[in-house]
Amino acid sequence: MNYSASLQQLARTLLWCSTWDDENLDKDYSINQIDSACLVKLESEFQEFVTSAIAAVKDKRGYCADLSRYFLGMSSLRSFQLEHDYILTRNHHGAGFWDGDWDKSVGEILTTVARLHSEIEAYVGDDNLIYF
């Protein structure tokens, strides 16, 4: 399959921070073993998050958030930090938007918006595919 780079990072982070039988799922699984309907839902929820985050930053900070500046182009952040921190924050891990990589006020807004989505609990189905 041909997945967007953003979806690949979302899946990679989700597998990395999820365990099954005391093993991190990224040890034996990749995006190719995630149920396609789950991937569609994950990508849709992430796009919803981005849209809501832009609106929230505009509302709270008084200007329109430019994705290239605030989310994807911050020189101190590695590629796909937005996707990585979205998964970690959404799943209440010990890192995320609030841990210092983001401008403090923007990080607080992103944390609030990400936590509007429920946690993702990944598991291995009887067909050896990942579901959540």
Secondary structure, DSSP 4 states (H G I P E B T S, - for coil): ----HHHHHHHHHHHHT-EETTEEGGGT--GGGB-HHHHHHHHHHHHHHHHHHHHHHHHHHSS---IIIIIS--TTS-TTHHHHHHHHHHTT-S-STTSSSS-HHHHHHHHHHHTTSPP---EE-TTS-EE-
